[in-house]
Amino acid sequence: MSGGKRMRKGAAAKPVTARRAAKRPAKKLDREPAEPAMDLTVGRRIRDLRRTKEMSLETVAAHTDLSIGFISQIERGLSSPSLRVLATLADVLGVGIAALFGATPKDDSAGGVVTREVQRAELKLWRTGISKQLLSPAGSESRLNLFLVHLEPGGNTGDEFYTHDGEEAGLVLEGEMILTVDTETWTLKQGDSFRFASRRPHRFSNPARDAKAVVLWVNCVTAAG
């Protein structure tokens, strides 16, 4: 998975009247309304999974490098976690990241086999420019999951490496991605693919300044959901 305007040279500043000020459009918010709502949804899902596993905040914190206060903020939707943090929490909870997208819909007419495009659950890591669409049916019991990962220009998982349970593979569909596993780094372009054990320290990013990258990504966890 965060200025004022310059005046043109030679232009004299005009006084701002109440009438003119009223016509000015309101400033855009730094983030869209959906973004804090997404943080809240993910936080509640993490809290529900933790309680289902009968794990305390202290227990989760003891198995990660995260503080009790930070985990509590995530659960309450007050902090937007990075992909590294989500992977760490999912690992401790014994599930894959797909479990954080939500439970299987009750009105699943496809029997957990087919996922229509309009049914895709999405996880937006808006602070880091990464979003993941879940292409396989949602549910914490699934051990094999398929994602469509969108990397905005400059989107990245951060400078820190992260690890988690399982194995992963992918295919770059659009743009390019820089992938680092252990001490090796590769630039992957459209048509390039990869596979590695998720326990190996890794990170990835989109080096482009004006183009996004789209990657078809597969994660398989070995722990039972």
N, C-alpha and C positions, 0 to 999 in steps of 0.2 A: 504497500500500500505503500507555504504549507504542506505622497503622491498627489500630489495635486497636479492639476493640469498646468502645462507651461503656456504662457501667453506668447502669441506671435510677436516677433520683433517689430517694433515700430507702432504697435497697436496700443492705444491709450486705454487704460482701464476705465470702464463705465460703472457708475454707481448702480448698485442693485436695488431696485425698488421692490416693494412688497408684491406688486402685480407681476413683475418679471420673475421674481423668485417663485411665485406660485405656479408659474408655467413650466418651471424646470422639472424634468422627470426625476422621480425618486432614484436614489443610488441603488444599484444592485447589491444584493446581499453577497457576502463573501462566499457563501455556499448555498446551494439550493435547498429548499425545505425538505426534499427527500433524503438528503444526506444525514442529518441528525436522526431522522426517523429510521434510517438503515442501521445506524449505530445502536439505537434502542432495541430494534428487532434482534440483531445479532447478540447484543448483551443479554437479553432475556433468554435467548436460546442457550447460551453458555450457562447461565444460571440454572435453567431447567435441567440441563444435562448433568450439571454438578450435583444438584439435589437428587436426581434420579440415581446417580452413582453413590449417593450418601457420602459425599466428600465435602469437607469444610473448606473455607477460604484458606485457612492456615495450611491444610494438607496440600491444596493445589499450589500454593506459594512455595511450599517446601520442596516441591518437585520441579520447580522452574526457577528462573532468575528474575521473576516478577514479584513485586511487593504485594502484600495483602490489599493495601489501599488502591493500587493501580488496578488489580483484578476487580475490586469492588466497583471502581469507576467504570470499567468496561461493562460490567453486568448491568449497571444503571444507565448505560448509554451516554455517559459523560465524557468518555474518551474513545477516540477512534483507533482501534488496533491495527497494526500492520499485518501483512501476511505472515511474517515471521512469528509474531505474537499469537495469531490465530492457530498456526500450525503447532506451536508449542502447547497451547491450551487443549487443542483437539487430541494431541498425543497423550497428554496426562489423563484426559477423560476417556481414553481408549476408543476414539472414533476417528474417522477421516474428516477432512475439512468439509466435505459434502454434508455432513450431519449438521453443520452450522447454518445451512440454508433453510432448515425447517423439516418438519415431519412429513411423511407421505400424505397427500391430500385424501380426505375422507371420501370424496366423490371421484376417486380414481377409476374411471371407466375402462382404462387401458390395462388394468390388472398389473401395474408396475412394470410393464414391458415397453410401452411407447411413451415418449414425451413430445408433445406437439410444440411447435415454436412459440406459440402464445402462452404455453404453460411453463416455460423455462424460469426457474428461480435464478435470481441474480444477487451477487454479493459485490458491492462497490466499496473498494478501499480508496475512497476519494482523496485522502491526503497523499497517497503515493502514486496516483494515476493508474491504478490497476482495477479491473473489474473481471469477475468470473461468472459466466453463465453455466449453470448445471444442465448438461444435455441428457443425463441419465435420471431416472426417477429419484425424487428426494426421499430421504429416510436414513436414520443412523445405522440401520442394519446392513447397508450395502458396503461391500469391501472393494468393489471395482467401480470407479466413477469417471465419467467423461466430462470435460469442461471446454468451453470456448473462452479463452483468455484474451482480453483486450488490454493493450498497453498504450496509454496515451504518450505523446512525445515526451521523452524524459522520464516516463514511468519506470519505477524500479522497486525492488524489495529492500533497499537500504544497503549501507556499507557492510553491515554485519552478516555473516553467514548464518544459515539456520539448517537444522536437521529435523527429521520426523520419521515416523514409522513408514515402512512400505517401499514401493518402487514406483517410478514415474517415467513417462515417455511422452513425446510430443512431435508435432509437425508444424512448421511455420507456414501459415497460409497467406499472410500479407506482411510486408515490411521486413524488418530485421530485428534480431534480438541478440544481446550479448549474454552468454551463459558461462558461469564459472562454477566448476565442480572441483573441490579440493584446491589444488594449486594451478589448474589448467583453465584457460579461458578461450572460448570460441565465439566467433561472430557467425550467427546463423541467419541465412536469408531465405526468401520464399522457396519452399520445396525441400529445405534441409530438415532433418529430424534428429532426435536424440533419445537416449534412455540411460538411466542410472539409478542406483539404489539410493533411496531418500535419506538414508543414514549418513551419506557422504555430505559434508558441508557444501552448501550451494547458495547461489544468488543469481538473479537475472535482471536485465534492464532493457529498455528501448533507447538506443543511442541517438535516434533521429530527433531533430528539432521541430520538424513540421509534418511528420507522418506517423500514424499509429501503427502498431504491430498487432497481428491477430494470430494466436497460436491454438491449435487443437491439442489439448493436454489430457493425459490419462494418469490417474492416480490409483494405485492398488495398495490397500493397507493389509497387513498381516494379522493385526489384532482383531478379535471379534468385536462387532459393534454392539 
